[in-house]
């Protein structure tokens, strides 16, 4: 049963400043590869700089069991389908606890950090992401014993982070945070069950110009997604401007009985929204 959504009062602050400081606090430096690449020559310089920043002194093992799905070439960089699915046990003693997605050439390469639990059933997400230019996508999975695994895919696409924005800004802001959640396929008690979350949100990058005013629209994006089933964590995500407008998030969970999927999201202006879905009844 669809129970609607709740929006908190938005604090009045500069969205651009909030976005900058929130990304910095999360350890998501903008344009990091350009700064770090000076000390690392060659085409792999952006990824080498990202590794040095986010995984200093760590060994990343190449892993084909991190399965990545993306087009080799996309007509536009603003809505590029992307999915990861990790063939790894998800038991109480052995599971993938986080997956980090980087689009190396983007102004903010760190697109999202997705955290999982055994109740997730499988560490997998399908969504749409942005590309400012042709770029490798590196996906790093961390298991609960601290091992790090990596795989990569390259996508040719451009123009997803900057450019101009048509449309009614006031309407986009008024509708931001509305959600729908639904199962994708049958409810499977004790087995992996798939669902999809749809969110109305402009996901402004702070680099886009308004066609009417010719000024930049301030950065304004969803930075936190928290999904539970009957109070147990299914997936949480820290997200940034690399997620496309009107996010679509496909995920899985393993229900032990009929219950309630609950979603809480937060945006970069401090507003929060809730949605829930009763399933299996």
C-alpha positions in Angstrom: 0.0 0.0 0.0 1.4 3.4 -1.0 1.6 5.7 2.1 2.7 8.9 0.5 5.6 11.1 1.4 6.6 13.6 4.1 8.8 16.6 3.5 10.6 18.6 6.2 11.0 22.3 6.1 14.1 23.3 4.1 16.7 25.3 5.9 17.5 28.5 4.0 21.1 28.4 2.8 23.2 28.6 -0.3 22.8 25.3 -2.2 26.2 25.7 -3.8 27.9 26.2 -0.5 26.0 23.4 1.1 26.9 21.1 -1.8 30.6 22.0 -1.6 30.9 21.5 2.1 28.8 18.4 2.3 30.9 16.7 -0.5 34.1 17.8 1.3 32.8 16.4 4.6 32.1 13.1 2.9 35.6 13.1 1.5 34.4 13.7 -2.0 36.8 16.3 -3.4 35.7 18.0 -6.7 38.2 17.7 -9.6 40.5 15.6 -7.6 42.0 13.7 -10.5 43.1 17.0 -12.2 45.0 18.0 -9.0 46.4 14.6 -8.2 47.3 13.7 -11.8 50.3 16.1 -11.9 52.3 13.5 -10.0 51.1 10.6 -12.0 51.7 10.6 -15.8 49.7 8.7 -18.4 46.1 7.9 -19.3 45.5 6.1 -16.0 46.4 9.2 -14.0 42.9 10.1 -12.8 42.3 6.6 -11.5 45.7 6.4 -9.8 45.0 9.7 -8.1 41.6 8.5 -6.9 43.1 5.3 -5.5 45.7 7.4 -3.6 42.9 9.6 -2.2 40.3 7.0 -1.2 42.3 3.8 -0.7 45.8 4.8 0.4 48.1 1.9 0.9 45.3 -0.6 0.1 45.5 -3.4 -2.5 42.6 -3.6 -4.9 42.2 -7.1 -6.5 40.9 -7.2 -10.1 37.6 -9.1 -9.9 35.5 -10.4 -12.9 32.7 -11.3 -10.4 31.9 -7.6 -10.3 29.6 -7.6 -13.3 29.1 -4.2 -14.9 26.4 -3.3 -17.4 26.6 0.0 -19.4 26.5 1.0 -23.1 29.8 1.3 -24.9 28.5 4.6 -26.3 25.5 6.8 -25.2 23.8 9.5 -27.3 23.8 11.8 -24.3 25.8 11.9 -21.1 22.9 13.0 -18.8 21.0 9.7 -18.6 23.3 6.7 -19.1 22.0 3.3 -17.9 24.4 1.7 -15.4 24.3 -1.4 -13.2 26.5 -3.5 -11.1 25.8 -7.0 -9.8 28.4 -8.8 -7.6 28.5 -12.6 -7.6 29.7 -13.0 -4.0 28.1 -14.7 -1.0 25.7 -12.6 1.1 25.7 -14.6 4.4 25.9 -13.5 8.0 29.6 -14.2 8.1 30.7 -13.4 4.5 29.2 -10.6 2.4 29.9 -7.4 0.4 29.4 -4.5 2.7 30.0 -1.6 0.3 30.3 -0.7 -3.4 31.8 2.6 -4.5 31.3 3.9 -8.0 33.7 6.4 -9.7 33.3 8.1 -13.1 36.9 9.0 -13.4 36.6 12.0 -15.7 33.6 13.7 -14.1 34.0 17.0 -12.2 33.1 15.0 -9.0 34.3 11.5 -9.8 32.7 9.8 -6.8 29.2 9.1 -7.9 27.9 7.0 -5.0 28.8 4.7 -2.2 26.2 1.9 -1.7 26.2 -0.1 1.5 24.7 -3.6 1.9 23.9 -6.2 4.5 23.1 -10.0 4.3 19.4 -9.0 4.2 20.2 -7.3 0.8 20.4 -10.8 -0.8 22.9 -9.5 -3.4 25.0 -6.5 -3.8 23.5 -5.0 -6.9 22.0 -1.8 -8.1 20.7 -0.5 -11.4 20.4 3.2 -12.0 21.3 6.1 -14.5 24.4 8.2 -14.1 26.1 11.2 -15.8 29.2 11.5 -17.9 30.7 14.9 -18.7 33.1 13.2 -21.1 34.2 9.8 -22.3 35.4 8.0 -19.1 36.2 4.7 -17.4 33.9 3.8 -14.6 35.6 2.0 -11.7 33.6 0.0 -9.2 35.2 -1.0 -5.9 33.6 -3.6 -3.7 34.6 -4.1 -0.1 33.8 -7.4 1.7 33.1 -7.6 5.4 36.7 -9.0 6.0 38.1 -5.8 4.5 39.3 -7.1 1.1 38.9 -4.7 -1.8 37.9 -5.8 -5.3 37.7 -3.7 -8.5 36.4 -3.9 -12.0 36.0 -1.2 -14.7 34.0 -0.4 -17.9 34.5 2.5 -20.3 31.6 4.6 -21.7 31.8 7.1 -24.5 29.3 9.9 -23.6 29.5 13.6 -22.9 27.7 16.7 -21.7 25.9 15.2 -18.7 27.2 17.5 -15.9 27.2 20.9 -17.5 25.4 22.5 -20.4 22.0 24.3 -20.2 18.8 23.3 -18.5 15.4 24.0 -19.9 12.1 23.7 -18.0 10.5 25.4 -15.0 12.9 25.6 -12.1 10.1 26.5 -9.6 8.1 23.4 -10.6 11.1 21.2 -10.3 11.9 22.4 -6.8 8.2 22.0 -5.8 8.1 18.4 -7.0 11.5 17.4 -5.6 11.3 14.4 -3.2 8.2 12.8 -4.5 8.7 9.0 -4.6 7.2 5.8 -5.9 8.4 2.3 -4.9 7.2 -1.0 -6.4 8.3 -4.6 -6.7 9.8 -5.7 -10.0 8.4 -9.2 -10.2 6.8 -11.5 -7.6 7.3 -11.4 -3.8 9.6 -14.3 -2.9 9.6 -15.2 0.8 13.1 -16.2 1.8 14.5 -15.4 -1.6 15.9 -12.5 -3.5 13.0 -10.1 -4.3 13.6 -7.1 -6.6 12.2 -3.6 -6.2 12.6 -0.2 -7.8 12.6 3.3 -6.3 11.6 6.3 -8.5 12.4 9.8 -7.2 11.4 13.1 -8.6 14.4 15.4 -8.2 16.3 17.7 -10.6 19.7 16.6 -9.2 21.3 19.9 -10.2 25.1 19.8 -10.5 25.9 23.4 -10.0 27.5 23.5 -13.4 24.4 23.9 -15.5 23.1 27.2 -16.9 19.4 28.2 -16.8 18.2 28.9 -20.4 16.0 31.7 -19.2 18.4 33.6 -16.8 21.7 32.4 -18.3 22.9 32.0 -14.7 24.1 28.8 -13.1 21.4 26.9 -11.2 22.8 26.1 -7.7 23.8 22.5 -6.9 20.9 20.6 -5.4 20.9 16.9 -5.2 20.0 13.8 -3.1 22.8 12.9 -0.9 21.4 10.1 1.2 19.1 7.1 0.6 18.2 4.7 3.4 16.1 1.6 2.6 14.9 -0.9 5.3 12.6 -3.9 5.4 10.7 -4.3 8.7 13.3 -2.1 10.4 16.3 -4.1 9.1 18.8 -2.4 6.7 18.6 -3.4 3.1 20.7 -0.7 1.4 22.0 2.8 2.2 23.6 5.1 -0.3 25.6 8.3 -0.2 25.0 9.9 -3.6 26.1 13.0 -5.5 25.7 15.0 -8.7 26.8 12.0 -10.8 23.4 10.4 -10.4 21.0 11.5 -13.1 17.9 13.7 -12.8 14.8 11.9 -11.5 16.8 9.0 -10.0 15.7 5.4 -10.7 17.2 2.9 -8.3 16.7 -0.9 -8.7 17.8 -3.0 -5.7 17.1 -6.4 -4.0 16.2 -7.7 -0.6 15.3 -11.0 1.0 12.0 -10.9 3.0 11.5 -13.5 5.7 7.8 -12.7 5.9 5.3 -10.2 4.7 6.3 -6.7 5.8 7.0 -3.1 4.9 9.7 -1.6 2.7 10.6 1.9 4.0 12.6 4.5 2.3 14.1 7.7 3.7 15.9 10.2 1.5 17.7 13.4 2.2 18.8 16.2 -0.1 21.6 18.7 0.0 19.4 21.4 1.4 18.5 19.3 4.4 15.0 18.3 3.5 14.0 14.7 4.0 11.2 12.6 2.5 9.7 9.2 3.3 7.9 6.5 1.4 6.8 3.0 2.3 5.3 -0.1 0.6 3.6 -3.1 2.2 4.5 -6.3 0.4 3.7 -10.0 0.7 0.3 -9.5 2.4 
